[in-house]
Amino acid sequence: MFEKRIKTHHSAMAEGKKYALGPRPVSQYLTSPEQDRGNGTIYIHVPFCPKICSFCNMRRSLQDAEPDYHRYVVKEIENYAKLPYIQSQTFDAVYFGGGTPTMLSDEAFREILQALFSNLSFTEDAEVTVETTVTELTEEKITVLGENHVNRFSVGVQTFNDEERIRMNRVGSGEKAYQKLKYLKDQGKFTLSMDLIYNYAGQTLDDLRRDLESIQELELDGFSMYSLIDMKGSRIDLSQDLRSDEMMFREIAETMEAAGYSFLELTKMVKGDQYRYIMNRHRAADTLPLGAGAGGSVNHLMMMNEINLDKYRESVEHFDTRKGMLFRPEYDEITRFKGDIQTLFLPGNETLYRDQQKYQRYRQQLMDEGYVKFCNDKYKLTDKGVFWGNTISRELSDMI
């Protein structure tokens, strides 16, 4: 039924420009109290990296964290906290992404976290995640973060295989990565997830099985699984073919389901990890973007902060000139449409399809060929459907 697998949700969604209403000044638009949009999330971008991984083309730069960076993030928080809409909002998830957020100093983290929780409103059980490498996460930093609301770590391990870690430009051995995860797990107060890359050139099933065994031994709360993507800006060898891709995906799914893990998203399996940040985003919750290069949407106003540090600083200093792109409220339905598929279900809002009969024929074909099953009044992706999920998302989005 499919020939080419789309591996990332960034390539799986239709164009949204037709929903745009035009630019609006942030400080003028967010002047009314929040109108019952549910709990929001916060994304904080830290664009600095000690090394550039060979598989990565994210918004980051090879440099130490600039010493004043956190002060601008704090000032940005304070600027937003003055706006009536933000004042009336409650947040229940924060995500520090990058880059490598843990390149920030302990004091920088402390100041940002204290600014967040003293200026904004949070639920008592708010999820606060820090993305990190193994080497940048020192025991001292773990202590500081744990004392300042952080309760979840997403660790970029990728593999425990020493040879492949070198090829991916990861720092430190697989054993060091294993022991750092064990140390975090033994603290007993953090939700712990890691990234796993599979189907890189030369990887065997035995290589993959050893990584999966380590995840099970560590009793991680979840892991994100990414088939290597051959994309512009990365410098690693090409991934293996589609047959190998599917074989390795099936090995991960079957092995880890037998170990008690289940799919939360197309690329994430969990055993206890709720990953509230991303699940909120899938339901079109507000996401307040902070830091250079951060993107988000608040009350239908989409914002993308400058990645250039000087321009970012200027936008914080002259916050009243900052603008976002306003989208029609209907775009929330498109976000939820994509979110349904990312969380394993065919979209619930079937009124979006231009041709209902065409969609129903396609849905029936998915069921007949084992990509989808009907259960509890919903159409849910099977493991086979999960493997092809972003391709299915692309084809469904073309029908709306």
Contacts in CASP RR format, 6 or more apart in sequence:
PFRMAT RR
TARGET T0000
AUTHOR 0000-0000-0000
METHOD contacts of the structure
MODEL  1
MFEKRIKTHHSAMAEGKKYALGPRPVSQYLTSPEQDRGNGTIYIHVPFCP
KICSFCNMRRSLQDAEPDYHRYVVKEIENYAKLPYIQSQTFDAVYFGGGT
PTMLSDEAFREILQALFSNLSFTEDAEVTVETTVTELTEEKITVLGENHV
NRFSVGVQTFNDEERIRMNRVGSGEKAYQKLKYLKDQGKFTLSMDLIYNY
AGQTLDDLRRDLESIQELELDGFSMYSLIDMKGSRIDLSQDLRSDEMMFR
EIAETMEAAGYSFLELTKMVKGDQYRYIMNRHRAADTLPLGAGAGGSVNH
LMMMNEINLDKYRESVEHFDTRKGMLFRPEYDEITRFKGDIQTLFLPGNE
TLYRDQQKYQRYRQQLMDEGYVKFCNDKYKLTDKGVFWGNTISRELSDMI
1 365 0 8 1.000
1 366 0 8 1.000
1 369 0 8 1.000
1 371 0 8 1.000
1 388 0 8 1.000
2 388 0 8 1.000
2 391 0 8 1.000
4 242 0 8 1.000
4 391 0 8 1.000
5 227 0 8 1.000
5 242 0 8 1.000
5 245 0 8 1.000
5 387 0 8 1.000
5 388 0 8 1.000
5 390 0 8 1.000
5 391 0 8 1.000
6 12 0 8 1.000
6 389 0 8 1.000
6 390 0 8 1.000
6 391 0 8 1.000
6 393 0 8 1.000
6 394 0 8 1.000
7 226 0 8 1.000
7 227 0 8 1.000
7 229 0 8 1.000
7 390 0 8 1.000
8 229 0 8 1.000
8 390 0 8 1.000
9 266 0 8 1.000
9 338 0 8 1.000
9 342 0 8 1.000
9 390 0 8 1.000
9 393 0 8 1.000
11 390 0 8 1.000
11 394 0 8 1.000
12 338 0 8 1.000
12 341 0 8 1.000
12 389 0 8 1.000
12 390 0 8 1.000
12 391 0 8 1.000
12 393 0 8 1.000
12 394 0 8 1.000
12 397 0 8 1.000
13 334 0 8 1.000
13 338 0 8 1.000
13 393 0 8 1.000
13 394 0 8 1.000
13 397 0 8 1.000
14 334 0 8 1.000
14 397 0 8 1.000
14 398 0 8 1.000
14 400 0 8 1.000
16 327 0 8 1.000
16 331 0 8 1.000
16 334 0 8 1.000
19 327 0 8 1.000
19 328 0 8 1.000
19 330 0 8 1.000
19 331 0 8 1.000
19 334 0 8 1.000
20 325 0 8 1.000
20 326 0 8 1.000
20 327 0 8 1.000
20 328 0 8 1.000
21 325 0 8 1.000
21 326 0 8 1.000
21 327 0 8 1.000
21 328 0 8 1.000
22 325 0 8 1.000
22 326 0 8 1.000
23 323 0 8 1.000
23 324 0 8 1.000
23 325 0 8 1.000
23 326 0 8 1.000
24 301 0 8 1.000
24 323 0 8 1.000
24 324 0 8 1.000
24 325 0 8 1.000
24 326 0 8 1.000
25 320 0 8 1.000
25 321 0 8 1.000
25 322 0 8 1.000
25 323 0 8 1.000
25 324 0 8 1.000
26 83 0 8 1.000
26 301 0 8 1.000
26 303 0 8 1.000
26 319 0 8 1.000
26 322 0 8 1.000
26 323 0 8 1.000
26 324 0 8 1.000
27 79 0 8 1.000
27 83 0 8 1.000
27 319 0 8 1.000
27 320 0 8 1.000
27 322 0 8 1.000
29 299 0 8 1.000
29 301 0 8 1.000
29 324 0 8 1.000
29 326 0 8 1.000
30 83 0 8 1.000
30 84 0 8 1.000
30 85 0 8 1.000
30 86 0 8 1.000
30 298 0 8 1.000
30 299 0 8 1.000
30 301 0 8 1.000
31 83 0 8 1.000
31 84 0 8 1.000
31 85 0 8 1.000
32 84 0 8 1.000
32 85 0 8 1.000
33 84 0 8 1.000
33 85 0 8 1.000
33 87 0 8 1.000
33 88 0 8 1.000
34 85 0 8 1.000
34 88 0 8 1.000
34 89 0 8 1.000
34 286 0 8 1.000
34 299 0 8 1.000
35 299 0 8 1.000
37 285 0 8 1.000
37 286 0 8 1.000
37 299 0 8 1.000
38 90 0 8 1.000
38 285 0 8 1.000
38 286 0 8 1.000
39 90 0 8 1.000
39 91 0 8 1.000
39 92 0 8 1.000
39 93 0 8 1.000
39 123 0 8 1.000
39 280 0 8 1.000
39 285 0 8 1.000
40 89 0 8 1.000
40 90 0 8 1.000
40 91 0 8 1.000
40 92 0 8 1.000
40 93 0 8 1.000
40 280 0 8 1.000
40 285 0 8 1.000
40 286 0 8 1.000
40 287 0 8 1.000
40 288 0 8 1.000
41 91 0 8 1.000
41 92 0 8 1.000
41 93 0 8 1.000
41 94 0 8 1.000
41 95 0 8 1.000
41 276 0 8 1.000
41 277 0 8 1.000
41 280 0 8 1.000
41 281 0 8 1.000
41 285 0 8 1.000
41 286 0 8 1.000
41 287 0 8 1.000
41 288 0 8 1.000
42 91 0 8 1.000
42 93 0 8 1.000
42 94 0 8 1.000
42 95 0 8 1.000
42 116 0 8 1.000
42 120 0 8 1.000
42 287 0 8 1.000
42 288 0 8 1.000
42 290 0 8 1.000
43 94 0 8 1.000
43 95 0 8 1.000
43 97 0 8 1.000
43 277 0 8 1.000
43 287 0 8 1.000
43 288 0 8 1.000
43 289 0 8 1.000
43 290 0 8 1.000
43 294 0 8 1.000
43 295 0 8 1.000
43 296 0 8 1.000
44 73 0 8 1.000
44 94 0 8 1.000
44 95 0 8 1.000
44 96 0 8 1.000
44 97 0 8 1.000
44 101 0 8 1.000
44 112 0 8 1.000
44 290 0 8 1.000
44 291 0 8 1.000
44 294 0 8 1.000
45 59 0 8 1.000
45 97 0 8 1.000
45 98 0 8 1.000
45 99 0 8 1.000
45 289 0 8 1.000
45 290 0 8 1.000
45 291 0 8 1.000
45 292 0 8 1.000
45 293 0 8 1.000
45 294 0 8 1.000
45 295 0 8 1.000
45 305 0 8 1.000
46 65 0 8 1.000
46 69 0 8 1.000
46 96 0 8 1.000
46 97 0 8 1.000
46 98 0 8 1.000
46 99 0 8 1.000
46 100 0 8 1.000
46 101 0 8 1.000
46 103 0 8 1.000
46 104 0 8 1.000
46 291 0 8 1.000
47 59 0 8 1.000
47 60 0 8 1.000
47 61 0 8 1.000
47 98 0 8 1.000
47 99 0 8 1.000
47 292 0 8 1.000
47 293 0 8 1.000
47 307 0 8 1.000
47 309 0 8 1.000
48 60 0 8 1.000
48 61 0 8 1.000
48 63 0 8 1.000
48 64 0 8 1.000
48 65 0 8 1.000
48 66 0 8 1.000
48 69 0 8 1.000
48 99 0 8 1.000
48 100 0 8 1.000
48 103 0 8 1.000
49 60 0 8 1.000
49 61 0 8 1.000
49 62 0 8 1.000
49 63 0 8 1.000
49 98 0 8 1.000
49 99 0 8 1.000
49 100 0 8 1.000
49 103 0 8 1.000
50 62 0 8 1.000
50 64 0 8 1.000
50 100 0 8 1.000
50 103 0 8 1.000
50 133 0 8 1.000
50 135 0 8 1.000
50 136 0 8 1.000
50 171 0 8 1.000
51 62 0 8 1.000
51 169 0 8 1.000
51 170 0 8 1.000
51 171 0 8 1.000
52 60 0 8 1.000
52 62 0 8 1.000
52 169 0 8 1.000
53 158 0 8 1.000
53 168 0 8 1.000
53 169 0 8 1.000
53 170 0 8 1.000
54 167 0 8 1.000
54 168 0 8 1.000
54 169 0 8 1.000
54 234 0 8 1.000
54 235 0 8 1.000
54 236 0 8 1.000
55 158 0 8 1.000
55 168 0 8 1.000
55 197 0 8 1.000
55 200 0 8 1.000
55 228 0 8 1.000
55 229 0 8 1.000
55 234 0 8 1.000
55 236 0 8 1.000
56 234 0 8 1.000
57 231 0 8 1.000
57 232 0 8 1.000
57 233 0 8 1.000
57 234 0 8 1.000
58 98 0 8 1.000
58 99 0 8 1.000
59 98 0 8 1.000
59 99 0 8 1.000
59 293 0 8 1.000
59 307 0 8 1.000
60 98 0 8 1.000
60 99 0 8 1.000
60 100 0 8 1.000
64 103 0 8 1.000
65 103 0 8 1.000
65 104 0 8 1.000
65 105 0 8 1.000
65 108 0 8 1.000
66 309 0 8 1.000
69 104 0 8 1.000
69 108 0 8 1.000
69 292 0 8 1.000
69 309 0 8 1.000
70 104 0 8 1.000
70 105 0 8 1.000
70 108 0 8 1.000
70 109 0 8 1.000
70 111 0 8 1.000
70 112 0 8 1.000
71 111 0 8 1.000
72 291 0 8 1.000
72 312 0 8 1.000
72 313 0 8 1.000
72 316 0 8 1.000
73 112 0 8 1.000
73 115 0 8 1.000
73 290 0 8 1.000
73 291 0 8 1.000
74 111 0 8 1.000
74 112 0 8 1.000
74 115 0 8 1.000
75 316 0 8 1.000
75 317 0 8 1.000
76 290 0 8 1.000
76 291 0 8 1.000
76 316 0 8 1.000
76 319 0 8 1.000
77 112 0 8 1.000
77 115 0 8 1.000
77 116 0 8 1.000
77 119 0 8 1.000
77 120 0 8 1.000
77 290 0 8 1.000
78 115 0 8 1.000
78 119 0 8 1.000
79 316 0 8 1.000
79 319 0 8 1.000
80 86 0 8 1.000
80 120 0 8 1.000
80 288 0 8 1.000
80 290 0 8 1.000
81 87 0 8 1.000
81 119 0 8 1.000
81 120 0 8 1.000
85 298 0 8 1.000
85 299 0 8 1.000
86 120 0 8 1.000
86 288 0 8 1.000
86 298 0 8 1.000
89 120 0 8 1.000
89 121 0 8 1.000
89 286 0 8 1.000
89 288 0 8 1.000
90 121 0 8 1.000
90 122 0 8 1.000
90 123 0 8 1.000
91 120 0 8 1.000
91 121 0 8 1.000
91 122 0 8 1.000
91 123 0 8 1.000
91 126 0 8 1.000
91 288 0 8 1.000
92 122 0 8 1.000
92 123 0 8 1.000
92 125 0 8 1.000
92 126 0 8 1.000
92 127 0 8 1.000
92 276 0 8 1.000
92 280 0 8 1.000
93 126 0 8 1.000
93 127 0 8 1.000
93 128 0 8 1.000
93 129 0 8 1.000
93 276 0 8 1.000
93 277 0 8 1.000
93 280 0 8 1.000
94 116 0 8 1.000
94 126 0 8 1.000
94 127 0 8 1.000
94 128 0 8 1.000
94 129 0 8 1.000
94 149 0 8 1.000
94 277 0 8 1.000
95 129 0 8 1.000
95 131 0 8 1.000
95 277 0 8 1.000
96 129 0 8 1.000
96 130 0 8 1.000
96 131 0 8 1.000
97 130 0 8 1.000
97 131 0 8 1.000
98 131 0 8 1.000
99 131 0 8 1.000
100 131 0 8 1.000
100 132 0 8 1.000
100 133 0 8 1.000
100 136 0 8 1.000
101 130 0 8 1.000
101 131 0 8 1.000
101 132 0 8 1.000
102 130 0 8 1.000
102 131 0 8 1.000
102 132 0 8 1.000
102 133 0 8 1.000
102 136 0 8 1.000
102 137 0 8 1.000
102 141 0 8 1.000
103 136 0 8 1.000
104 112 0 8 1.000
106 140 0 8 1.000
106 141 0 8 1.000
106 144 0 8 1.000
109 141 0 8 1.000
109 144 0 8 1.000
109 145 0 8 1.000
109 148 0 8 1.000
110 144 0 8 1.000
110 148 0 8 1.000
113 128 0 8 1.000
113 145 0 8 1.000
113 148 0 8 1.000
113 149 0 8 1.000
113 150 0 8 1.000
114 148 0 8 1.000
116 122 0 8 1.000
116 149 0 8 1.000
117 149 0 8 1.000
126 149 0 8 1.000
127 151 0 8 1.000
127 152 0 8 1.000
127 191 0 8 1.000
127 274 0 8 1.000
127 275 0 8 1.000
127 276 0 8 1.000
127 277 0 8 1.000
128 149 0 8 1.000
128 150 0 8 1.000
128 151 0 8 1.000
128 152 0 8 1.000
129 150 0 8 1.000
129 152 0 8 1.000
129 153 0 8 1.000
129 154 0 8 1.000
129 277 0 8 1.000
130 145 0 8 1.000
130 150 0 8 1.000
130 152 0 8 1.000
130 153 0 8 1.000
130 154 0 8 1.000
131 153 0 8 1.000
131 154 0 8 1.000
131 156 0 8 1.000
132 153 0 8 1.000
132 154 0 8 1.000
132 155 0 8 1.000
132 156 0 8 1.000
133 155 0 8 1.000
133 156 0 8 1.000
133 170 0 8 1.000
133 171 0 8 1.000
134 155 0 8 1.000
134 156 0 8 1.000
134 157 0 8 1.000
134 171 0 8 1.000
134 172 0 8 1.000
134 176 0 8 1.000
134 177 0 8 1.000
134 180 0 8 1.000
134 181 0 8 1.000
135 171 0 8 1.000
135 172 0 8 1.000
135 176 0 8 1.000
137 153 0 8 1.000
137 155 0 8 1.000
137 180 0 8 1.000
137 184 0 8 1.000
139 183 0 8 1.000
142 183 0 8 1.000
142 184 0 8 1.000
142 187 0 8 1.000
146 189 0 8 1.000
146 190 0 8 1.000
150 190 0 8 1.000
151 189 0 8 1.000
151 190 0 8 1.000
151 191 0 8 1.000
152 190 0 8 1.000
152 191 0 8 1.000
152 192 0 8 1.000
152 193 0 8 1.000
152 273 0 8 1.000
153 184 0 8 1.000
153 190 0 8 1.000
153 191 0 8 1.000
153 192 0 8 1.000
153 193 0 8 1.000
154 193 0 8 1.000
154 194 0 8 1.000
154 195 0 8 1.000
154 224 0 8 1.000
155 177 0 8 1.000
155 180 0 8 1.000
155 181 0 8 1.000
155 184 0 8 1.000
155 192 0 8 1.000
155 193 0 8 1.000
155 194 0 8 1.000
155 195 0 8 1.000
156 194 0 8 1.000
156 195 0 8 1.000
157 170 0 8 1.000
157 174 0 8 1.000
157 177 0 8 1.000
157 181 0 8 1.000
157 194 0 8 1.000
157 195 0 8 1.000
157 196 0 8 1.000
158 164 0 8 1.000
158 165 0 8 1.000
158 168 0 8 1.000
158 170 0 8 1.000
158 195 0 8 1.000
158 196 0 8 1.000
158 197 0 8 1.000
159 165 0 8 1.000
159 168 0 8 1.000
159 170 0 8 1.000
159 174 0 8 1.000
159 196 0 8 1.000
159 197 0 8 1.000
159 207 0 8 1.000
159 211 0 8 1.000
160 174 0 8 1.000
160 175 0 8 1.000
160 177 0 8 1.000
160 178 0 8 1.000
160 210 0 8 1.000
160 211 0 8 1.000
160 214 0 8 1.000
161 174 0 8 1.000
161 207 0 8 1.000
161 210 0 8 1.000
161 211 0 8 1.000
162 173 0 8 1.000
162 174 0 8 1.000
164 200 0 8 1.000
164 203 0 8 1.000
164 207 0 8 1.000
165 172 0 8 1.000
165 173 0 8 1.000
165 174 0 8 1.000
165 177 0 8 1.000
167 200 0 8 1.000
167 236 0 8 1.000
167 237 0 8 1.000
168 197 0 8 1.000
168 200 0 8 1.000
168 236 0 8 1.000
170 177 0 8 1.000
178 214 0 8 1.000
178 218 0 8 1.000
181 192 0 8 1.000
181 194 0 8 1.000
181 218 0 8 1.000
181 220 0 8 1.000
182 218 0 8 1.000
184 190 0 8 1.000
184 192 0 8 1.000
185 192 0 8 1.000
185 218 0 8 1.000
185 219 0 8 1.000
185 220 0 8 1.000
191 221 0 8 1.000
191 272 0 8 1.000
191 273 0 8 1.000
191 274 0 8 1.000
192 218 0 8 1.000
192 220 0 8 1.000
192 221 0 8 1.000
192 222 0 8 1.000
193 220 0 8 1.000
193 221 0 8 1.000
193 222 0 8 1.000
193 223 0 8 1.000
193 224 0 8 1.000
193 268 0 8 1.000
193 270 0 8 1.000
193 273 0 8 1.000
193 275 0 8 1.000
194 215 0 8 1.000
194 220 0 8 1.000
194 222 0 8 1.000
194 223 0 8 1.000
194 224 0 8 1.000
195 223 0 8 1.000
195 224 0 8 1.000
195 226 0 8 1.000
196 211 0 8 1.000
196 215 0 8 1.000
196 223 0 8 1.000
196 224 0 8 1.000
196 225 0 8 1.000
196 226 0 8 1.000
196 252 0 8 1.000
197 226 0 8 1.000
197 227 0 8 1.000
197 228 0 8 1.000
198 208 0 8 1.000
198 211 0 8 1.000
198 225 0 8 1.000
198 226 0 8 1.000
198 227 0 8 1.000
198 228 0 8 1.000
198 248 0 8 1.000
198 249 0 8 1.000
198 252 0 8 1.000
199 227 0 8 1.000
199 228 0 8 1.000
199 239 0 8 1.000
199 240 0 8 1.000
199 244 0 8 1.000
199 245 0 8 1.000
199 248 0 8 1.000
199 249 0 8 1.000
200 228 0 8 1.000
200 236 0 8 1.000
200 237 0 8 1.000
200 239 0 8 1.000
200 240 0 8 1.000
201 228 0 8 1.000
201 236 0 8 1.000
201 237 0 8 1.000
201 238 0 8 1.000
201 239 0 8 1.000
201 240 0 8 1.000
202 240 0 8 1.000
203 240 0 8 1.000
203 248 0 8 1.000
205 247 0 8 1.000
205 248 0 8 1.000
205 251 0 8 1.000
208 248 0 8 1.000
208 251 0 8 1.000
208 252 0 8 1.000
209 251 0 8 1.000
209 255 0 8 1.000
212 251 0 8 1.000
212 252 0 8 1.000
212 255 0 8 1.000
212 256 0 8 1.000
215 222 0 8 1.000
215 223 0 8 1.000
215 256 0 8 1.000
216 256 0 8 1.000
216 259 0 8 1.000
219 271 0 8 1.000
220 271 0 8 1.000
221 270 0 8 1.000
221 271 0 8 1.000
221 272 0 8 1.000
221 273 0 8 1.000
222 261 0 8 1.000
222 268 0 8 1.000
222 269 0 8 1.000
222 270 0 8 1.000
222 271 0 8 1.000
222 272 0 8 1.000
222 273 0 8 1.000
223 261 0 8 1.000
223 268 0 8 1.000
223 269 0 8 1.000
224 267 0 8 1.000
224 268 0 8 1.000
225 249 0 8 1.000
225 252 0 8 1.000
225 267 0 8 1.000
225 268 0 8 1.000
225 269 0 8 1.000
226 267 0 8 1.000
227 239 0 8 1.000
227 245 0 8 1.000
227 248 0 8 1.000
227 249 0 8 1.000
228 236 0 8 1.000
228 239 0 8 1.000
229 239 0 8 1.000
230 238 0 8 1.000
230 239 0 8 1.000
239 245 0 8 1.000
246 387 0 8 1.000
249 387 0 8 1.000
250 383 0 8 1.000
250 387 0 8 1.000
252 269 0 8 1.000
253 263 0 8 1.000
253 269 0 8 1.000
253 383 0 8 1.000
253 386 0 8 1.000
253 387 0 8 1.000
254 383 0 8 1.000
256 269 0 8 1.000
257 269 0 8 1.000
257 383 0 8 1.000
259 271 0 8 1.000
260 271 0 8 1.000
261 269 0 8 1.000
261 270 0 8 1.000
261 271 0 8 1.000
262 269 0 8 1.000
262 270 0 8 1.000
262 271 0 8 1.000
263 269 0 8 1.000
263 344 0 8 1.000
263 383 0 8 1.000
263 386 0 8 1.000
264 270 0 8 1.000
264 273 0 8 1.000
264 275 0 8 1.000
264 279 0 8 1.000
264 343 0 8 1.000
265 275 0 8 1.000
265 278 0 8 1.000
265 342 0 8 1.000
265 343 0 8 1.000
265 344 0 8 1.000
266 341 0 8 1.000
266 342 0 8 1.000
266 344 0 8 1.000
266 381 0 8 1.000
266 386 0 8 1.000
266 389 0 8 1.000
266 390 0 8 1.000
268 275 0 8 1.000
268 278 0 8 1.000
279 343 0 8 1.000
280 287 0 8 1.000
281 287 0 8 1.000
281 335 0 8 1.000
282 335 0 8 1.000
282 336 0 8 1.000
282 338 0 8 1.000
282 339 0 8 1.000
282 340 0 8 1.000
282 342 0 8 1.000
282 343 0 8 1.000
283 335 0 8 1.000
283 336 0 8 1.000
283 339 0 8 1.000
284 332 0 8 1.000
284 333 0 8 1.000
284 335 0 8 1.000
284 336 0 8 1.000
286 297 0 8 1.000
286 298 0 8 1.000
286 299 0 8 1.000
287 295 0 8 1.000
287 296 0 8 1.000
287 297 0 8 1.000
287 298 0 8 1.000
288 296 0 8 1.000
288 298 0 8 1.000
289 295 0 8 1.000
289 296 0 8 1.000
289 303 0 8 1.000
289 304 0 8 1.000
289 305 0 8 1.000
290 305 0 8 1.000
291 305 0 8 1.000
291 312 0 8 1.000
292 305 0 8 1.000
292 306 0 8 1.000
292 307 0 8 1.000
292 308 0 8 1.000
292 309 0 8 1.000
292 312 0 8 1.000
293 304 0 8 1.000
293 305 0 8 1.000
293 306 0 8 1.000
293 307 0 8 1.000
293 312 0 8 1.000
294 304 0 8 1.000
294 305 0 8 1.000
295 302 0 8 1.000
295 303 0 8 1.000
295 304 0 8 1.000
295 305 0 8 1.000
296 302 0 8 1.000
296 303 0 8 1.000
296 304 0 8 1.000
297 303 0 8 1.000
297 327 0 8 1.000
300 326 0 8 1.000
300 327 0 8 1.000
300 328 0 8 1.000
300 329 0 8 1.000
300 331 0 8 1.000
300 332 0 8 1.000
301 324 0 8 1.000
301 325 0 8 1.000
301 326 0 8 1.000
301 327 0 8 1.000
302 324 0 8 1.000
302 325 0 8 1.000
302 326 0 8 1.000
302 327 0 8 1.000
303 322 0 8 1.000
303 324 0 8 1.000
303 325 0 8 1.000
304 324 0 8 1.000
305 312 0 8 1.000
305 315 0 8 1.000
306 312 0 8 1.000
306 314 0 8 1.000
306 315 0 8 1.000
315 321 0 8 1.000
315 322 0 8 1.000
333 349 0 8 1.000
333 352 0 8 1.000
334 352 0 8 1.000
334 400 0 8 1.000
336 347 0 8 1.000
336 349 0 8 1.000
337 347 0 8 1.000
337 348 0 8 1.000
337 349 0 8 1.000
337 352 0 8 1.000
337 396 0 8 1.000
337 397 0 8 1.000
337 400 0 8 1.000
338 393 0 8 1.000
338 397 0 8 1.000
339 347 0 8 1.000
340 346 0 8 1.000
340 347 0 8 1.000
340 348 0 8 1.000
341 347 0 8 1.000
341 381 0 8 1.000
341 389 0 8 1.000
341 392 0 8 1.000
341 393 0 8 1.000
341 396 0 8 1.000
342 393 0 8 1.000
344 380 0 8 1.000
344 381 0 8 1.000
344 386 0 8 1.000
345 378 0 8 1.000
345 379 0 8 1.000
345 380 0 8 1.000
345 381 0 8 1.000
346 363 0 8 1.000
346 366 0 8 1.000
346 372 0 8 1.000
346 378 0 8 1.000
346 379 0 8 1.000
346 380 0 8 1.000
346 381 0 8 1.000
346 396 0 8 1.000
347 396 0 8 1.000
348 378 0 8 1.000
350 356 0 8 1.000
350 359 0 8 1.000
352 400 0 8 1.000
353 359 0 8 1.000
353 399 0 8 1.000
353 400 0 8 1.000
354 399 0 8 1.000
354 400 0 8 1.000
355 399 0 8 1.000
358 399 0 8 1.000
359 396 0 8 1.000
359 399 0 8 1.000
362 395 0 8 1.000
362 396 0 8 1.000
362 399 0 8 1.000
363 372 0 8 1.000
363 379 0 8 1.000
366 372 0 8 1.000
366 379 0 8 1.000
366 385 0 8 1.000
366 392 0 8 1.000
367 373 0 8 1.000
367 374 0 8 1.000
367 379 0 8 1.000
370 382 0 8 1.000
370 384 0 8 1.000
370 385 0 8 1.000
371 381 0 8 1.000
371 382 0 8 1.000
371 384 0 8 1.000
371 385 0 8 1.000
371 388 0 8 1.000
371 392 0 8 1.000
372 379 0 8 1.000
372 380 0 8 1.000
372 381 0 8 1.000
372 382 0 8 1.000
372 385 0 8 1.000
373 379 0 8 1.000
373 380 0 8 1.000
373 382 0 8 1.000
374 380 0 8 1.000
381 389 0 8 1.000
381 392 0 8 1.000
385 392 0 8 1.000
END
